[in-house]
Structure formats: C-alpha cells, structure tokens
Amino acid sequence: MLSAIVFSLFSCEDEGYLNSPDARLQFSADTVTFDTIFTTIGSTTQRFTVHNTYDENILISRIRLSGGDFSNFRLNINGEVANEIFEVEVPGKDSIFIFVEVTIDPTGQNLPMVVQDSIEFTTNSNVQNIQLIAYGQDFKLVKAETIKTTTWTSEKPYLIYDYAYVDSTSVLTIEQGTKIYFHKGAGLYVKGKLKANGTFQEQIHFIPDRLEDTYENIPDQWNGIVLFSGSHENVFDFCNIKNANIGLQVGTIEDDGYASAKITNTKIENMAYAGLFAIKSRITAYNDLIANCGFYAVALVVGGDYQFFHTTIANYWGNYSTKARSTASLVISNVLIIADSKGGSTVYSGDLENATFGNSIIYGNNIQEIELGDNGKNKFNFKFENCIMQVADTFNTSNKDRFVNVWKGSKYDPLFVDPYKEYNYQLDTLSPAKDVGKTEIGALYEFDILNKDRTADKAPDLGAYERIEKKDGK
C-alpha cells in the first residue's frame, strides 16, 4: 500500500511534461548575428523563438548566457529580463520568445571588433546552444559639443549625439576617409566654416549610426547639416550624405547675410524632406547626385546665386513611404512663405541673381519635377542649358534666354541603370543623355563623379555620370 502511494505522488509531480532524454528544442535560428554596433551604445533588439514540436509540454530546466553577468549580451526570456532563468515551461506545439541586446565596450582599437557568446538550454539533461555574434567598432563621441578650430581625421569614426556646433570664429576641417555617424535627432550646425575635403579613393561619409542592413536606405535617421547665414567658404568634396531629414541646408532665414558653399563630387540621398535646401545663399556645384527625397531634392528659395553643372537630380521617392510625393524635385523661387500657429504667415523675399543648370538632369517619377516661383517684384534670373527636364508638355520653354538646348518630358527619360532597387543613377547605353552635353562645360569639369574622363568620347554626357562605351574587341 505504501509503495502505491509513493508511486502516485511521483506520477503527479511529472504529469504533463515530456521527460525523454532525447527531447530537443527547435530554434528559429542557430546563430543570432548583430551587424556593426558602436561601442558603449546598445544595439537594436534581435529575437528568436524556441519551439516545442511535441504534443506534451516541455520543461526547460535552465536557460543561461554562457558568459553570465560578464557578457556583453543581455536577455529577455519570455518577458523576464535575466541572463539566467530556471524551469521555463513551453506548452506542446507552442513557442516562447527570447530577445537579445548587446553593448560592446571600447577597446581603443581602430579595427572592427567581434564579440561572441552563446545561450545554453538544458532540457532533461540535454544541452543545446545558440551562438551570439556582434561586430563593433570604437569611435570618438561628440555629444552636445561646441567645436573650436580643429581637424577630424580618419583614425576613428566620429559619433555625434544631440549636436556638434562649429562657432562663428572656428573652422572644422574633415580629412579624407573620415566617417561621421549621427544618432537619432542629431545634427551638425556650422556658424564658422566646414572644410570636408575627401578624395575619390577616400571619401567622407555623413551617415546615421544604425548600420543594420534594414536601415541602409531609410530616411530621417538624423537631422542633417546646417550652414547658418554668415557661414562662408564651406567645402564638400567627395562626400556622401545619407538618410537624414534635410541633408544639407545652406543659409538660415532668421540670420542676416548669406551662406556659401562649394559642393563637388558629392552624393546626397534618401532625405525625408529635402536633399539640398538653400535660403538666400550662394552655391557652386558640379558632379553631384541628389536623389530620393520626400518633398524636394533641391530647393533654392528667397533668391541667391547658384551654379550647378553636371548635376543629377533624380527623385524616385516611394520605396520608403506609402505617402506619395506631390512636390517638384527642383524648386527655384525668390520668395518663401512660412505659416504660423495662428493661421497667419510670414513672407520672405530676395533677389535671385542667378540659378544656372548646365549639362544636368532633373528627373523623377512625377510629371512635373521643376517648379518656378517668381513674386514679380524681386529679380528672378535662371537658365537651363543642355539639360533633360521632367516637366509637363505645357511647361513653357520658349524663352531662349532661359532655356537653351533642353529636352523635356517622358520621351527623354535618361534611362538610369536602376533608380528603384539598386539606386544606380549611371546611364544606360541607350540613354538620351549620352553625348549631348555642351563641350565647353564638360571641358571645365573633365572628370565625372567616378573619375571618368568626359573628354574621352564624342561629347560629355549630361549629369554627374559619364558613360564610356567599350570599343569593339576590348
């Protein structure tokens, strides 16, 4: 009788759990990998599932990080934050979630670092492991900092939190090959001067700090770069500015005077609002790509003085948002109207001394990609010469002082290689932009954004990219 009672109690204790030593859990991944994660800054959260494929419930006796509390990784096991937990039940034919985060400590090294650990699962004395791998890199942190005259080098990347502000008496020089990362909401604000001199081989990058593949082309990850009115002689050469709200703002409406910049061999891509937004300022630009912006690729407002040569403005916005873009890619205006919270508005106006586009392409997925705003009071001088323009048939180009050798409408689609998926704005072999540029303009800018020689064939192509066809037999 006693033996029967003991047997009954034992059976109740194990009832409902699969106790086979051969029982194995099934995981949605055998390795959890984190792409480049900045040191001391937490990663995005990764997750995987632990699945019980059996009809009976399974009791996992222990789940733990092999590195314990010294690990760089952190776990949330089915809602409980812990690096070790005991007796986790997984119902039959059901799953639990495990969330993993990682922080990589700085080591002072310049090369990417690899941090590894594993998660250990013990079920009925059966041990299984999930591998954890994170790639990280050390950096120089700039947090809410006023920058005096200094030089940033390519020795380590820079990470800007909140803001970096170059005061009116200072010059920030950025050497070739330097990478500058921005946290969400951060920006670079310049009242002094910014000299960003990259090279074709070693370009300068202004990009967000989310380096996972899923964030590669997502806009609005940081605020952008602002050159205040009064900031002169700024230089951007062989720079890449990506995934901000406004990539580069030249001039501010609330400050007297103007800002000036030379922008060459530079790409400005994937901005939530505008790629290049200029207010009553002066810009010289050539060999630039400005692409995929939620409202304007280029906006030149409240007048100013602008020269753009061999520039590709390509706006195929749509992959990032369900909201269609209704605005023109290029806006040229001598006026700006800003609404206030009371239902009124303030009007700013200024003389447009010059806005010249030569050997350039202005194209996109809207019918009308150019908007001209003339208040009829201030100067409004502009010129398009040897340009492809995506505009409606009704757009008047009869004024030969304003439009010289322009090709308009969808029949002159420049045939970019792949503007939608690969974001490749080089020209296809059948592009109507080939060999129709003005020779005199092309000679001033002999090499394109990829360092190809524009004088090597019949005539310069329009835009930032020169296509050189291979000769027969070569």
C-alpha positions in Angstrom: 0.0 0.0 0.0 2.8 2.4 0.9 4.6 1.7 -2.4 1.4 2.6 -4.3 1.1 5.9 -2.5 4.8 6.8 -3.3 4.3 5.9 -7.0 1.1 8.0 -7.1 2.9 11.1 -5.7 5.8 10.7 -8.2 3.5 10.4 -11.1 1.7 13.7 -10.1 5.0 15.6 -10.0 6.0 14.7 -13.6 2.5 14.7 -15.1 2.2 16.8 -18.2 6.0 17.1 -19.1 7.9 15.2 -21.7 10.8 13.6 -19.8 12.6 11.8 -22.6 16.4 12.5 -22.5 16.2 12.6 -26.3 13.8 15.5 -26.4 15.2 18.5 -28.3 14.0 22.1 -28.7 13.7 23.6 -32.1 15.0 27.2 -32.7 14.2 29.7 -35.4 17.9 30.4 -35.8 21.1 28.7 -34.7 23.1 31.9 -34.6 22.0 35.5 -33.7 24.2 38.0 -35.5 24.4 41.7 -35.0 25.9 43.9 -37.7 28.3 46.7 -36.7 27.3 48.1 -33.3 29.0 51.1 -31.9 30.9 50.6 -28.7 29.1 51.6 -25.5 25.8 52.1 -27.5 23.1 49.5 -27.2 22.2 47.6 -30.3 18.8 47.1 -31.9 17.0 44.2 -30.3 17.1 40.8 -32.1 14.8 38.0 -31.3 14.3 34.3 -32.0 11.8 31.6 -31.0 12.2 28.4 -29.0 9.7 25.9 -30.3 8.3 22.7 -28.7 7.5 20.4 -31.6 5.9 17.7 -29.3 2.4 17.3 -28.2 3.4 17.2 -24.5 4.6 20.2 -22.5 8.4 20.6 -22.1 10.1 22.0 -19.0 13.4 23.7 -19.8 15.3 23.3 -16.5 17.8 26.2 -17.3 18.4 28.9 -19.9 21.5 31.0 -19.4 24.1 33.2 -21.1 27.4 31.2 -21.1 29.2 34.5 -20.2 26.9 35.2 -17.3 26.9 38.7 -15.9 30.2 39.5 -17.6 28.7 39.0 -21.0 28.2 41.9 -23.4 24.8 40.5 -24.3 21.5 40.8 -22.4 18.5 38.6 -22.5 14.7 38.9 -22.1 13.3 35.4 -21.8 9.6 35.3 -22.5 9.1 38.6 -20.8 11.6 38.2 -17.9 14.8 40.2 -18.0 17.5 37.9 -16.8 20.7 36.3 -18.0 19.8 33.0 -16.3 16.4 31.5 -15.5 15.2 28.2 -14.3 12.1 26.0 -15.1 10.7 27.5 -18.2 7.6 25.7 -19.5 6.9 25.5 -23.2 3.4 24.1 -23.9 3.0 21.4 -26.5 3.2 22.7 -30.1 3.9 26.2 -28.8 6.8 28.6 -28.6 8.5 31.2 -26.4 10.4 34.3 -27.5 13.9 35.3 -26.4 15.1 38.8 -27.1 18.8 39.7 -27.2 20.6 43.0 -27.0 24.3 43.8 -27.0 26.7 46.5 -25.8 30.3 46.5 -26.9 32.9 48.1 -24.6 35.5 50.4 -26.2 39.0 48.8 -26.6 40.9 51.7 -28.1 41.4 49.7 -31.3 40.6 51.2 -34.7 39.6 48.0 -36.4 36.1 46.4 -36.1 35.8 44.1 -33.1 34.0 40.7 -32.8 32.2 39.8 -29.6 30.9 36.3 -29.1 28.8 34.4 -26.6 26.2 31.7 -26.5 22.9 30.9 -24.9 22.7 27.5 -23.3 19.4 25.5 -23.0 19.2 22.4 -20.7 16.2 20.1 -21.1 16.1 16.7 -19.5 19.9 16.8 -19.2 20.1 17.5 -22.9 22.2 20.7 -23.6 21.7 22.9 -26.7 23.3 26.2 -27.7 22.5 29.3 -29.7 25.6 31.3 -30.9 25.7 35.1 -30.4 28.0 37.2 -32.6 28.3 41.0 -32.7 30.6 43.2 -34.8 31.5 46.5 -33.2 33.9 49.4 -33.7 35.4 52.0 -31.4 34.7 55.7 -32.1 35.1 59.3 -30.9 32.0 60.6 -29.2 30.9 64.1 -29.8 27.8 64.9 -27.6 26.2 68.4 -27.5 29.6 69.9 -28.1 30.8 73.3 -29.3 33.6 72.7 -31.8 36.6 75.1 -31.8 39.1 75.1 -34.7 40.1 71.5 -35.1 40.7 68.7 -37.6 38.8 65.4 -37.6 40.8 62.5 -39.0 40.0 59.1 -40.3 41.8 57.4 -37.4 38.5 56.5 -35.8 34.9 57.2 -36.8 33.0 60.1 -35.0 29.6 59.6 -33.4 27.5 62.7 -32.9 24.9 62.7 -30.2 22.4 65.6 -29.9 24.6 68.1 -31.9 28.0 69.3 -32.9 28.2 73.1 -33.3 31.0 75.0 -35.0 31.1 78.5 -33.6 31.4 81.6 -35.8 35.2 82.0 -35.2 36.1 78.4 -35.8 36.9 76.1 -38.7 36.2 72.4 -38.7 38.4 70.5 -41.2 37.5 67.0 -42.0 40.2 64.8 -43.6 39.7 62.4 -46.4 38.3 59.0 -45.4 36.6 60.2 -42.3 33.3 58.7 -41.2 30.9 60.7 -39.2 27.9 58.9 -37.7 24.8 60.6 -36.3 22.4 59.3 -33.6 18.7 59.8 -34.0 17.8 63.6 -33.8 21.5 64.7 -34.0 22.9 67.3 -36.4 26.0 69.3 -37.4 25.5 73.0 -37.2 28.0 75.4 -38.6 28.3 79.2 -38.0 32.0 79.2 -38.8 33.5 77.1 -41.6 33.4 73.5 -42.6 36.1 72.1 -44.9 35.3 68.5 -45.9 37.9 67.5 -48.4 37.5 63.9 -49.5 39.1 62.2 -52.5 37.7 59.6 -54.9 39.6 56.8 -53.2 38.9 58.0 -49.6 35.5 59.7 -49.4 33.9 61.4 -46.4 30.7 59.9 -45.0 27.9 61.7 -43.1 25.6 58.9 -42.2 23.3 57.6 -39.4 24.6 55.2 -36.6 22.1 52.4 -37.4 24.3 50.1 -39.6 22.0 47.1 -39.8 21.1 46.2 -43.4 17.5 47.1 -42.8 18.4 50.7 -42.1 20.7 51.1 -45.1 18.4 53.4 -47.1 15.9 54.6 -44.5 15.5 58.4 -44.4 15.0 60.7 -41.3 17.5 58.9 -39.1 19.2 62.2 -38.2 18.6 65.9 -38.6 21.2 66.9 -41.2 23.9 69.6 -41.7 23.0 73.3 -41.4 25.3 76.1 -42.6 24.0 79.3 -40.9 23.8 82.6 -42.8 27.1 84.3 -42.3 29.0 81.0 -42.8 31.2 81.3 -45.9 33.6 79.3 -48.0 32.3 75.9 -46.9 33.6 72.9 -48.9 32.1 69.5 -49.6 34.2 67.4 -52.0 33.8 63.7 -52.5 31.3 63.5 -49.6 28.3 61.1 -49.0 25.4 62.5 -47.0 22.6 59.9 -46.4 19.4 59.2 -44.6 18.7 62.5 -42.8 15.7 64.9 -42.7 17.4 67.7 -44.7 20.7 66.5 -46.0 22.4 69.9 -46.3 20.8 73.3 -45.5 22.7 76.3 -46.8 21.5 79.5 -45.1 19.0 80.3 -42.4 16.1 82.6 -42.7 16.4 84.2 -39.2 20.0 85.3 -39.7 21.4 88.3 -41.7 23.5 87.8 -44.7 24.0 84.6 -46.7 25.9 81.3 -46.5 28.1 80.0 -49.2 29.3 76.5 -50.2 31.2 74.7 -52.9 29.7 71.2 -53.3 31.5 68.8 -55.7 31.7 65.1 -56.4 29.1 64.6 -53.7 26.1 62.3 -53.2 23.1 63.5 -51.1 20.5 60.7 -50.9 17.4 59.5 -49.1 16.1 62.5 -47.1 12.7 62.7 -45.5 12.2 66.4 -46.5 14.9 67.8 -48.8 18.4 66.9 -50.1 19.7 70.4 -50.6 17.7 73.3 -49.1 19.3 76.7 -49.8 18.0 80.1 -48.5 19.2 83.4 -50.0 22.7 81.8 -50.4 25.5 81.2 -52.8 26.4 77.7 -54.1 28.8 76.4 -56.7 28.2 72.7 -57.5 29.3 70.1 -60.0 29.5 66.3 -60.3 26.8 65.9 -57.7 24.0 63.4 -57.3 20.9 64.5 -55.3 18.3 61.7 -55.1 15.2 60.3 -53.4 13.7 62.9 -51.1 10.2 63.1 -49.6 9.5 66.7 -50.7 12.3 68.4 -52.6 15.6 67.1 -53.9 16.8 70.7 -54.4 15.1 73.9 -53.1 16.5 77.3 -53.8 14.4 79.9 -52.1 14.4 83.6 -51.2 16.8 84.3 -54.1 20.5 83.8 -54.1 23.2 82.9 -56.6 23.5 79.3 -57.7 25.5 77.4 -60.3 25.0 73.7 -61.0 26.9 71.8 -63.6 26.9 68.1 -64.4 24.4 67.6 -61.7 22.0 64.6 -61.5 18.7 65.3 -59.6 16.8 62.0 -59.6 13.8 61.7 -57.4 12.1 58.3 -57.4 10.7 58.6 -53.8 8.3 55.8 -53.0 10.1 52.8 -51.6 10.2 54.3 -48.1 6.7 55.6 -47.6 3.1 54.9 -48.5 2.6 58.6 -48.9 3.1 59.7 -52.5 5.3 62.7 -53.2 3.3 65.6 -54.8 6.0 68.3 -54.8 8.5 69.0 -57.6 12.1 67.8 -57.2 13.6 71.2 -58.0 12.1 74.4 -56.7 13.6 77.8 -57.7 11.9 80.8 -56.0 12.6 84.4 -54.9 10.0 84.0 -52.2 9.3 81.8 -49.1 6.0 81.8 -47.2 6.0 80.4 -43.7 2.7 79.7 -41.9 2.5 80.4 -38.2 0.4 78.7 -35.5 -2.2 81.4 -35.5 -3.3 80.8 -39.1 -1.2 83.7 -40.5 2.0 83.6 -42.4 5.3 85.5 -42.9 6.6 86.2 -46.4 10.3 86.4 -47.1 11.7 87.5 -50.4 15.0 88.2 -52.1 16.7 88.7 -55.4 17.5 85.6 -57.4 20.7 86.9 -59.0 21.3 83.6 -60.8 20.3 80.0 -60.9 22.2 78.2 -63.7 21.9 74.5 -64.6 24.3 73.2 -67.3 24.7 69.7 -68.7 22.4 68.4 -66.0 19.4 66.1 -65.5 16.3 66.9 -63.5 14.1 63.8 -63.5 11.9 61.7 -61.3 8.6 59.7 -61.1 6.3 62.8 -61.1 5.0 64.6 -64.2 6.3 68.0 -63.0 9.7 67.9 -61.4 10.5 71.7 -61.8 8.7 74.5 -60.0 9.5 78.2 -60.6 8.2 80.8 -58.1 8.5 84.4 -59.1 6.8 87.1 -57.0 7.1 89.6 -59.8 8.9 92.1 -57.5 12.4 90.7 -57.0 15.0 89.6 -59.5 14.3 86.2 -61.0 17.2 85.1 -63.2 17.6 81.5 -64.2 18.9 79.4 -67.1 18.8 75.8 -68.1 21.4 74.9 -70.8 21.8 71.4 -72.3 19.5 69.7 -69.7 17.0 66.9 -69.6 13.9 68.0 -67.7 10.9 66.0 -66.5 8.1 68.6 -66.9 4.6 68.5 -68.4 4.2 69.3 -72.1 2.5 72.6 -71.1 5.7 73.8 -69.3 6.8 76.8 -71.4 10.5 76.6 -72.5 10.2 79.0 -75.4 12.3 81.8 -73.8 15.7 81.2 -75.4 17.4 83.3 -72.7 16.2 80.8 -70.1 16.1 77.5 -71.9 18.9 76.6 -74.3 19.0 73.1 -75.8 16.6 71.5 -73.3 14.9 68.1 -73.7 11.6 67.8 -71.8 9.1 65.1 -71.0 9.0 61.3 -70.5 10.3 60.6 -74.1 13.7 61.8 -72.8 13.8 59.5 -69.8 17.5 59.4 -69.1 17.4 55.7 -68.5 19.3 55.3 -65.3 20.6 51.8 -64.8 18.4 51.1 -61.7 16.9 54.0 -59.8 14.4 52.0 -57.8 16.2 49.0 -56.3 19.9 49.4 -56.6 19.7 53.3 -56.6 22.2 53.3 -59.5 22.0 56.6 -61.5 24.6 55.8 -64.1 23.3 56.0 -67.7 22.2 53.0 -69.7 23.8 52.6 -73.1 20.6 53.8 -74.8 20.3 56.9 -72.7 19.3 60.1 -74.5 21.6 62.0 -72.0 24.7 60.5 -73.7 27.0 62.8 -75.7 24.6 65.8 -75.8 26.3 68.0 -73.2 27.9 71.3 -74.1 31.5 70.6 -74.8 32.7 73.9 -73.2 31.0 73.0 -70.0 32.3 69.4 -70.0 35.9 70.7 -70.5 35.6 72.7 -67.3 34.8 69.6 -65.3 36.9 67.0 -67.1 36.3 64.1 -64.8 33.0 62.8 -63.5 31.9 61.7 -60.1 33.5 58.3 -60.8 36.7 59.9 -62.0 35.9 59.0 -65.7 37.2 61.4 -68.4 34.4 63.3 -70.1 36.7 64.2 -73.0 37.4 60.6 -73.9 34.5 60.2 -76.3 32.3 62.2 -78.7 30.9 64.7 -76.2 30.1 65.0 -72.5 27.1 63.2 -71.1 24.5 65.1 -69.0 24.5 64.6 -65.3 27.2 63.5 -62.8 28.0 60.2 -64.5 29.8 59.8 -67.8 29.2 56.6 -69.7 32.2 55.5 -71.7 31.3 52.6 -74.1 33.8 49.8 -74.6 35.3 49.7 -78.0 34.8 46.7 -80.2 37.1 43.8 -79.3 38.1 45.3 -76.0 
